[in-house]
Amino acid sequence: MVLAVLAAALGGAVPRTPVPATAKHTVTYDKYSLLLDGKRTYIWSGEFAYWRLPSPGLWRDVLQKMKANGYNAVSIYFNWAYHSPKRGVYDFGGVRDVDLLLDIAAQTGLYVIARPGPYINAETSSGGFPGWLSNDPGRARSDAPSYLAAADEWMTRIDAIIGRHQFTEGTGTVILQQIENELFVTGAAQQRYMLRLARRVRADGITVPIFHNDVGRNGYWVPRSSEVPGTVEGPTGLYAFDAYVGPQRCGEAPKDAPDFGLWGPGGAKGGASASPRTPGFTAEFGGGWFDHWGGPGAYPCLAREAGSGYQRVFYGTNIANGLSIQNFYMTYGGTSWGWLPSPVVYTSYDYGAAIDEARQPRPKATTMKQLGMFVQSFAPLTELDRGDPVTPSSAKVKVYHDVNPHSGAHLYVAMHHPSSATTDDAFTFPISTEDGDHTLAVRLNGLDAKLLVADYDMDAQHLVYSTSELMTHFAGTALFHGRRGESGETVLRYPSAPAVSGDVRSSYDAATGDLRLTYVHDGLTEVRITGGGRPPLTLLLADDEATATLWRQDTPAGPVLVSGPALVRTATYEGSDLLLSGDTTGRTSLRVWGAPPGTRVRWNGRLDGADPVRLPDLVWRSSPGSPEADPGYDDSGWQPAGRTTTAATTPPPPGEPVLTADDYGFHQGDVWYRGRWTGSVETLRIRYGGGGAGLAQVWVDGAYLGQNVLPAGKPSPPRTATATFTVPSSSRTAGQHVVAVMVRNNGHTQDVYADDAHKEGRGLISTSLGAAATWRIQGNLGGEDPADPVRGITNAGGLAGERAGVHLPGYPDAAWHTAAVPAATAAPGTTWYRSTFRLAVPAGHDASLGLTIGDPGTPRSAARYRALIFLNGWNLGQYIADVGPQGTFVLPNGILDPHGVNTLALAVTSDGGPGNGLEKVALTNLGTVRGGVDVPLVAAPAWAPTGG
């Protein structure tokens, strides 16, 4: 039924109430699917990293967008390093409030797959291990006692939070928990370690099923009940694996979708068949791929190449193979702000995901909605066996055929053969069901797959078959879709001839009871079917473009389907009023199906497009920022660097002092060294660790010797280097000399191979001065006790300006000189720039803004400089002009004040000279809607004259 709409303001967001505690629930499983309280449930999940979005108000925005776009679950890595700056110290408040995160997930109606590590990988520094763990002597990811004690410390704390939110406790929606991640070293030490983790989480009160995510289809850590020969068994209830089998670079030729289940080769390499007694479970299936320092700026093209065709073919193949737990990594990638990135990746972790870094749904989100609503509506998917082989009329096509053994419903998944083909092919294939023998006429044009159902009891209706794809249905309403311009045919069975109204051709066969509807997909067509011995049915036939603005919402009074807005976030009833909230990008109408007669619909504001957002020009002040290079600089408060032992995998030569920064409690960002020696030296050689695109700058007696930059342009870049500098003749004397070295640490290596790679040294490792020099070291203010615990260990490094609070709002910069930007030249070392600006984003709007440096049309320039970007004191990214490819950085609301004054600070580190100065800097609108959610400002300290 189509209802009239009253576009009345609701006075803000729809009221949010906490999820009440209820009776305890059960999570069980068999070989087909999870069973939640005994009900088979298909899990369609997306990966979301809260720690890559440091604004809790925006967590709700992303999770609501996931729910609206067809997901019923969210998978979450919990990042140990993000919460623990120091051994024994844990922070679960502010931007680290995972209690709040899990509450929001439950309020949004999403199940949660919890993945707390201890190791997560995730292209984050040290793979999620805290910096302090690099000084632990025990081998990580093994049964080394000191490592186990550290892992217990983390797991006990995070399990206490996750445990409160378990579905089985009746207080939340956590349905699964992962122990460890992609551990493919399976020796005795690892087997004991995995058993320890399993016992740990059970002792901590985790009662939901536990699993490990296999790195590929190796059959590692399968449940003990598995009878697959030759595999390594492990202490898990479920077997899960990841599969990155789609595009990983721009312009890559399409790949073929492999079979990981019912239609696969079997055995460990068959994926799900490695554990035939548990459901098919992809804990990570590629929803894009990451880009790297010096890369091509791949996210926009990856979003297209891992877009709709890829999703239908690869995810549809998984559905045909009976995989009933699918999680897509990433669904929202976010921002590796501050010093979160591993050496592999730069600031943006957009991933080419369905929701981009600026929280804007991409076109591929619509395909996820089509598939997600389908797998939740077509219940037979949760219990599929292989059906009889189907032979299509064209050898260019293959058709998977599955049958539900209890309901008898059939699933047919048609795609090209090979599945990577992109030709335009029309074909037929026969089906044989309890409803009789039929021939279906289908078309595949380009990279595509069709998921078609037959012999299906659809509420009070019976579907014989359809060549359109089922998207969703509920009592009285069914929605099918297809490609624009393609023909469709839907056959329903009735005891007697019904009446049909709508833009379709219809015929009724009294002998079979089949009502045949034929049509062309073009926009949204509403067909009304009444009589015939069944309840009335509204049949909606949409092309794919029309489904972009079709939204299903489940309310306590039953489902509704809404058409028109760019997003529908929530739906609830207030008496006889249906309250809808969501977003609009342009003026739109609104239609609702499924609400009771007489319902009045209310929308959160006007059904208009977004108002313009005025972005101010930025005016800059500047000041020099490398006082540490001056030979007379007072470093007496710095730590002496004279240790003789280290846990690092890169120790200095025998007899030389340990210089690596982690040994002195400095685990992220820039670190400064000052060394003194007596005598004449012609050259100075340093070995340093800086991660991907890391950097070292060197001065002797105040004279700049130059810089060395670690290579980029590879997915696995070199992370350490040796560099030689010529000492000026003026410093080749017999007296005392001072060397100053700044090393930029672009992240710690991940521990992929369980070989303690995260302990690879950062900062200086050794120098040609050997034991002749004495050294002092300074990193972030406070080291493992950061001076700013609100922004946390991730935020600041060891630049003098960071230690003085230059990056913070309120810092007194009135004495700084006005700076021209772009800057024609630069001094070597670091120069600080600050700008204050006011925003007035219209009320009731969500504007996602960014900061663009340089030419947004090119992935890199020739200028040898880099800039750390601080917004209101938060380090939101690093721009490297001559490495690239990122030039635009997201400024998330909550950190950004869209209705007030904001402060930008840039720490520009240059090789010096003309052409190496700061390029053009401008604010950028990355997407604005009328709507959004309430986003409180994240409270964090401003500058204070007492320091820091």
Buried (B, 14 or more C-beta within 10 A) or exposed (E): BEBEBEBBEBEEBBEEEEBEEEEEBEBEBEBBBBBBEEEBBBBBBBBBBBBBBBBBBBBBBBBBBBBBBBBBBBBBBBBBBBBBBBBEBBBBEBBBBBBBBBBBBBBBBBBBBBBBBBBBBBBBBBBBBBBBBBBBEBBBBBBBEBBBEBBBBBBBBBBBBBBBBBBBBEBBBBBBBBBBBBBBBBEEBBBEBBBBBBEBBEEBBBBBBBBBBBBBBBBBBBBEEBEBEEBBBBBBBBBBBBBBBBBBBBEBEBBBBBBBBBBBEBBBBBBBBBBBBBBBBBBBBBBBBBBBBBBBBBBEBBBBBBBBBBBBBBBBBBBBBBBBBBBBBBBBBBBBBBBBBBBBBBBBBBBBBBBBBBBBBBBBBBBBBBBBBBBBBBBBBBBBEBBEEBEBBBEBBBBBBBBBEEEBBBBBBBBBBEBBBEEEBBBEBEBBBEBEEBEBEBBBBEBBBBBBBBBBBBBEBBBBBBBBBBBBBBBBBBBBBBBBEBBBBBBBBBEEBBEBEBEBEBEBEEEEBBBBBBBBBBEBBBBBBEEBEBEBBBBBBBBBBBBBBBBBBBBEBEBBBBBBBBBBBBBBBEEEBBBBBBBBBEEBEBBBBBBEEEBBBBBBBEBEBBBEBEBBEBEBBBBBBBBBBBBEBEBEEBBEBEBEEBBBBBBBEEEBBBBBBBBBBBBBBBBBBBBBBEEEBEEBEBBBBBBBBBBBBBBBBBBBBBBBBBBBBEBEBBBBBEBEBEBBEEBBEEEEBBBBBBBBBBBBBBBBEBBBBBBBBBBBBBBBBEEBBBBBBBBBBBBBEBBBBBBBBBBBBBBBBBBBBBBBBBBEBEEBEEBEBEBEEBBBBBBBBBBBBEBEBBEBBBBBBBBBBBEBEEBBBEBBBBBBBBBBBBBBBBBBBBBBBBBBBBBBBBBBBBEEEBBBBBBBBBBBEEBBBBBEBBBBBBBBBBBBBEBEBBEBBEBEEEEB
